[in-house]
Amino acid sequence: MSNFWDIIWLFFWSFAFIAYLFALFAIIGDLFRDHKLNGWWKAVWILFLIFVPFLTALIYLIARGPGMAERSQKQARQVQEATDTYIRQVASSSPADEIAKAKGLLDSGAITPEEFAHLKSHALGTNAAAAPSAPASPSAPTAPTA
């Protein structure tokens, strides 16, 4: 029975240590994220985290916890906005835009009606086999023989 409780204690202390590491990394990340805090105060917090780790972490979470949440939310919003902007920049145009471009090419004579039908079916995501297929690439002109 002694081995069972030893295993339970091992799990408990392992969990506590890993939880402390998560809190420690969150605190250090928050220290470097906070631009209002002076560099000397950051150094003081780090020194206390090294020499009095559990007490310092507890005090930091109590004293600066609400600020941690605000800074974390602000960073998450900035990352989301950057991601949304990037997606808008690299996203392809809508099917209507693709069809309008293809129609412009058809009207100018750059593509044949079969090629237009293929581009239209591709833009709409329909079965391209139903539409007549366009040639993959035009053949190269042959050199005149003399």
Residue pairs with C-beta under 8 A, 6 or more apart in sequence:
20 53
20 54
20 57
23 57
23 61
24 49
24 53
24 57
26 68
27 45
27 49
27 57
27 60
27 61
27 68
28 46
28 49
30 64
30 67
30 68
30 71
30 72
31 37
31 42
31 45
31 46
32 42
33 71
33 72
33 75
34 42
34 67
34 71
45 56
45 60
48 56
49 56
49 57
49 60
61 68
92 98
95 123
95 124
95 125
98 119
98 122
98 123
99 119
99 120
99 123
99 124
102 111
102 116
102 119
102 120
102 123
103 116
105 111
105 116
106 112
106 113
106 115
106 116
111 119
111 134
112 134
114 131
114 132
114 133
114 134
115 134
115 135
117 131
117 132
118 128
118 131
118 132
118 133
118 134
119 134
120 131
121 127
121 128
121 130
121 131
122 128
